[in-house]
């Protein structure tokens, strides 16, 4: 079974994005007239999204560092194989 690349937090972040977008459209059109307390809900959602985005950046930077390390190790191994081949076939 293939594991989904989206986890709970990713889905929650997309729900927040869609919710804020819909709220903004309805607010601009004048359809929503909310009390002051509910006016802050999109800001809380945006704060969550900022935290989620920072977490994703950190996660992707770790993956990139691991990929760069793998690339350097592979280059070293290929260089060693090339040296061994040239030594054995002279």
NORLINGI-V985525 format. One record per backbone hydrogen bond with DSSP energy under -0.5 kcal/mol. NH is the residue of the N-H (numbers start at 1). CO is the residue of the C=O. Records with the same first field share a line. If there is no record, write none. Layout:
BEGIN
NH=CO, CO
END
This chain:
BEGIN
11=7
12=8
13=9
14=10
15=11
16=12
17=13
18=14
19=15
20=16
21=17
22=18
23=19
24=20
25=21
26=22
27=23
28=24
29=25
30=27
31=26
32=26
33=31
39=35, 36
40=36, 37
41=38
44=40
45=41
46=42
47=43
48=44
49=45
50=46
51=47
52=48
53=49
54=50
55=51
56=52
57=53
58=54
59=55
60=56
61=57
62=58
63=59
64=60
65=61
66=62
67=63
68=64
69=65
70=66
71=67
72=68
73=69
74=70
75=71
76=72
77=73
78=74
79=75
80=76
81=77
82=78
83=79
84=80
85=81
86=82
87=83
88=84
89=85
90=87
END
